[in-house]
């Protein structure tokens, strides 16, 4: 049976977990307490110093083991102009990008990940980019289904991903931030807006 260690900087772990799962409250960007070559698989996200993390992962993986990273662009694309650059969603994404850069944990690192992995020593580095609609607007049944899940996720995630950045980094008031977030949610419910993100 696999032994799983999950860590987070916040104490948000569930009270009950299977016997082979352990949660640790720690900053995984601090020095690691684990022995080198002790993991078969590592997955990670939300980092200040990505090259350092990749080197630590490389050093702590067993020979032949795997490291996986999944980072979405914190952005939007619209090929038909139905999501213009001055729309609420773009204003939100620009503000989140600015705030994440200001605290030294930039959201939009996806263009650099492959090169950083190679520089850390990883071999056979594969990168896959997926088209993910923000809502169920595509005609393709598979993409329409993905859009349904993405729409539900984004509606719930907007506040979680941006409220602290807006209030504590950009200095916006909580009421102003929430009203702005509501305008973004409204735009995302517009079935005539054909926007997507790349993952």
Secondary structure, DSSP 4 states (H G I P E B T S, - for coil): ---EEEEESSS---S---TTEEEEES-TTS---SPTT-EEEEEE---S-HHHHHHHHHHHEEEEEEEEE----S--B-TTSSS-TTSHHHHHHHHHHHHHHHTT--S--TTTHHHHHHHHT--S------EEESSTT-SSHHHHHHHHHHHHHHHHHHHHHHHHIIIIIS---HHHHHHHHHHHHHHHT-TT---EEE-
